[in-house]
Amino acid sequence: MNVHEIRDELRSVLKGKTLDSLIPPLVFLVAYQFLLLGYAIAISIGLALLLTGWRVVRGSSVLYSLLGVAGIGLATLFAILMGNVSDYFLPGVIGSVLLVLVTLLSLLVKRPLPLLLSHITRGWTFTWFLRKDIYPAYFEAGILWLMYFTVRAAFQVFFYLTSNVSGLTLISTLFGFPLTVGILIITYVYGIYRLKMLGGPGIEEYDNDKAPPYKGQTRGF
């Protein structure tokens, strides 16, 4: 495994999907320090729309752009209706709590979230993931994700209940991109390591009914 391999894997996951959620909240926080709530909201929504237009021009995924705008619009609606600037972040707080519950449930039913997402995004044969020499790697990755999501949700709930807008923005930004990249790198490196330790077949070996000893999964988790 090398840096280029990790970079390519991250690029396939993150390409064209981060600016929509990263920049507008930061701009909102800065604008709110100097302007009224309405102006700060208008600026952040306007920026989100500009980013969407930019992605359309560049031929990036329109779906993720529209989802980004919808998320900001929903957050704005909460802030206006409830009259509290911290409510701008309420949908994100709710989403984080739900993600903790979903991740926990996925572990309890023995279908870890990393396993399900890998199956959906990569299209690998589902029964491969359930092998005794494959499954533990994904279950352990699910525990790692649960810890990460729980810490993020705890911080968001705390800052929301204390109406700490700066704290909400910092946590939303930090956990939204830098730490997400970090957790993806850790998941990938650890996952490949655990698959090798478990000694199971790689997905191609499994699909082709290769007999042991296996070369194992060398790329992709």
C-alpha positions as CSV (number, residue, x, y, z in Angstrom):
1,M,0.0,0.0,0.0
2,N,1.3,3.5,-0.9
3,V,0.3,7.1,-0.7
4,H,-0.9,7.1,-4.3
5,E,-3.2,4.2,-3.7
6,I,-4.8,6.0,-0.6
7,R,-5.0,9.2,-2.6
8,D,-6.9,7.5,-5.4
9,E,-9.3,5.8,-3.0
10,L,-10.1,9.1,-1.2
11,R,-10.5,10.9,-4.5
12,S,-13.1,8.4,-5.6
13,V,-15.1,9.0,-2.4
14,L,-14.6,12.7,-1.9
15,K,-14.2,14.2,-5.4
16,G,-16.5,17.1,-6.0
17,K,-18.6,16.6,-2.8
18,T,-17.0,18.7,-0.1
19,L,-17.1,22.4,-0.9
20,D,-20.9,22.5,-0.7
21,S,-20.8,21.6,3.0
22,L,-17.5,23.2,4.0
23,I,-17.5,26.8,2.8
24,P,-21.0,28.1,3.2
25,P,-21.1,27.5,7.0
26,L,-17.8,29.3,7.4
27,V,-19.0,32.2,5.4
28,F,-22.2,32.3,7.4
29,L,-20.3,32.5,10.7
30,V,-18.0,35.3,9.4
31,A,-20.9,37.2,8.0
32,Y,-23.0,36.9,11.1
33,Q,-20.3,38.6,13.1
34,F,-20.8,41.8,11.1
35,L,-24.3,41.5,9.7
36,L,-27.9,40.8,10.7
37,L,-29.1,37.2,10.6
38,G,-31.0,37.7,7.4
39,Y,-28.0,39.0,5.5
40,A,-25.7,36.3,6.8
41,I,-28.3,33.6,5.6
42,A,-28.7,35.3,2.2
43,I,-24.9,35.3,1.7
44,S,-24.4,31.7,2.6
45,I,-27.3,30.6,0.4
46,G,-26.1,32.7,-2.4
47,L,-22.6,31.2,-2.1
48,A,-24.1,27.7,-2.1
49,L,-26.0,28.4,-5.3
50,L,-22.8,29.8,-6.9
51,L,-21.0,26.6,-6.0
52,T,-23.8,24.6,-7.5
53,G,-23.5,26.6,-10.7
54,W,-19.8,26.2,-10.7
55,R,-20.1,22.4,-10.4
56,V,-22.7,22.3,-13.2
57,V,-20.3,24.3,-15.5
58,R,-17.5,21.9,-14.7
59,G,-19.7,18.9,-15.3
60,S,-19.6,17.7,-11.7
61,S,-22.4,15.7,-10.0
62,V,-25.5,17.9,-9.9
63,L,-27.1,15.6,-7.3
64,Y,-24.6,16.3,-4.6
65,S,-24.7,20.0,-5.4
66,L,-28.5,20.1,-5.1
67,L,-28.3,18.2,-1.9
68,G,-25.8,20.7,-0.5
69,V,-28.2,23.6,-1.3
70,A,-31.2,21.7,0.1
71,G,-29.3,21.1,3.3
72,I,-28.4,24.8,3.7
73,G,-31.9,25.8,2.8
74,L,-33.3,23.5,5.5
75,A,-30.9,24.8,8.1
76,T,-31.8,28.4,7.1
77,L,-35.5,27.6,7.5
78,F,-34.9,26.3,11.0
79,A,-33.0,29.4,11.9
80,I,-35.7,31.8,10.6
81,L,-38.7,29.9,12.1
82,M,-37.2,29.3,15.5
83,G,-35.5,32.7,15.7
84,N,-32.2,31.4,17.0
85,V,-29.0,31.5,14.9
86,S,-27.8,28.2,16.4
87,D,-30.9,26.5,14.9
88,Y,-29.1,27.0,11.5
89,F,-27.1,23.9,12.6
90,L,-30.0,21.9,14.0
91,P,-30.5,19.7,10.9
92,G,-26.9,18.8,11.1
93,V,-27.1,18.0,14.8
94,I,-30.2,15.8,14.3
95,G,-28.4,14.1,11.3
96,S,-25.4,13.3,13.5
97,V,-27.5,11.8,16.2
98,L,-29.4,9.7,13.7
99,L,-26.1,8.6,12.2
100,V,-24.9,7.3,15.6
101,L,-28.1,5.4,16.0
102,V,-27.9,3.9,12.4
103,T,-24.3,2.9,12.9
104,L,-25.1,1.3,16.3
105,L,-28.1,-0.6,14.8
106,S,-26.0,-1.8,11.9
107,L,-23.5,-3.3,14.3
108,L,-26.3,-4.9,16.4
109,V,-27.8,-6.6,13.4
110,K,-24.4,-7.7,12.2
111,R,-24.5,-5.6,9.0
112,P,-21.8,-2.9,9.8
113,L,-22.3,0.4,8.0
114,P,-18.8,0.2,6.3
115,L,-19.8,-3.2,5.0
116,L,-23.1,-2.0,3.5
117,L,-21.6,1.2,2.0
118,S,-18.7,-0.8,0.5
119,H,-21.1,-3.3,-1.0
120,I,-23.3,-0.5,-2.5
121,T,-20.5,1.7,-3.8
122,R,-18.2,-1.0,-5.1
123,G,-20.8,-3.6,-6.1
124,W,-18.8,-6.5,-4.7
125,T,-20.6,-9.8,-4.0
126,F,-22.4,-9.5,-0.7
127,T,-21.7,-13.0,0.5
128,W,-18.0,-12.3,0.4
129,F,-18.4,-9.7,3.1
130,L,-20.0,-12.3,5.4
131,R,-17.2,-14.8,5.4
132,K,-15.6,-15.4,8.8
133,D,-12.2,-14.4,7.4
134,I,-13.6,-11.1,6.0
135,Y,-16.4,-9.9,8.2
136,P,-14.4,-9.0,11.3
137,A,-12.5,-6.3,9.5
138,Y,-15.7,-4.5,8.5
139,F,-17.2,-5.0,12.0
140,E,-14.2,-3.4,13.6
141,A,-14.3,-0.6,11.1
142,G,-18.0,-0.1,12.1
143,I,-16.9,0.3,15.7
144,L,-14.4,2.9,14.7
145,W,-17.0,4.8,12.8
146,L,-19.4,4.6,15.8
147,M,-16.8,6.1,18.1
148,Y,-16.1,8.9,15.6
149,F,-19.8,9.7,15.0
150,T,-20.6,9.6,18.7
151,V,-17.8,12.1,19.5
152,R,-19.0,14.4,16.7
153,A,-22.7,14.2,17.8
154,A,-21.8,14.8,21.5
155,F,-19.9,18.0,20.7
156,Q,-22.7,19.2,18.4
157,V,-25.4,18.6,20.9
158,F,-23.4,20.3,23.6
159,F,-22.7,23.4,21.6
160,Y,-26.3,23.5,20.3
161,L,-27.8,23.3,23.8
162,T,-25.4,26.1,24.9
163,S,-26.2,28.2,21.8
164,N,-22.5,28.4,21.0
165,V,-22.5,29.3,17.3
166,S,-18.8,29.5,17.0
167,G,-18.4,26.0,18.5
168,L,-21.1,24.6,16.2
169,T,-19.3,26.0,13.2
170,L,-15.9,24.8,14.3
171,I,-17.2,21.3,14.9
172,S,-19.3,21.1,11.8
173,T,-16.3,22.3,9.7
174,L,-13.6,20.2,11.4
175,F,-15.6,17.0,11.5
176,G,-17.1,17.7,8.1
177,F,-13.9,17.5,6.1
178,P,-10.5,17.2,7.8
179,L,-11.4,14.5,10.3
180,T,-13.7,12.7,7.8
181,V,-10.7,12.4,5.5
182,G,-8.6,11.2,8.4
183,I,-11.2,8.5,9.4
184,L,-11.5,7.3,5.8
185,I,-7.7,6.9,5.6
186,I,-7.5,5.1,8.9
187,T,-10.5,2.9,7.9
188,Y,-8.8,2.0,4.6
189,V,-5.4,1.3,6.0
190,Y,-6.7,-0.7,9.0
191,G,-9.2,-2.5,6.8
192,I,-6.6,-3.7,4.3
193,Y,-4.3,-4.7,7.2
194,R,-7.0,-6.7,8.9
195,L,-8.1,-8.5,5.7
196,K,-4.5,-9.6,5.2
197,M,-4.3,-10.8,8.9
198,L,-7.5,-12.7,8.5
199,G,-6.2,-14.6,5.5
200,G,-9.4,-14.6,3.5
201,P,-9.7,-14.4,-0.3
202,G,-9.7,-11.2,-2.3
203,I,-13.0,-10.3,-3.9
204,E,-11.7,-11.5,-7.3
205,E,-10.4,-14.7,-5.9
206,Y,-13.8,-15.3,-4.2
207,D,-15.8,-14.5,-7.4
208,N,-13.5,-16.9,-9.4
209,D,-13.7,-19.7,-6.8
210,K,-10.0,-19.7,-6.3
211,A,-8.7,-22.3,-3.8
212,P,-6.4,-21.4,-0.9
213,P,-3.8,-20.3,-0.2
214,Y,-5.2,-16.8,-1.0
215,K,-3.3,-13.8,-2.1
216,G,-6.0,-11.8,-0.3
217,Q,-7.5,-8.4,-0.9
218,T,-4.7,-6.1,-2.1
219,R,-6.7,-2.9,-2.9
220,G,-10.1,-1.6,-1.9
221,F,-12.0,-2.0,1.3
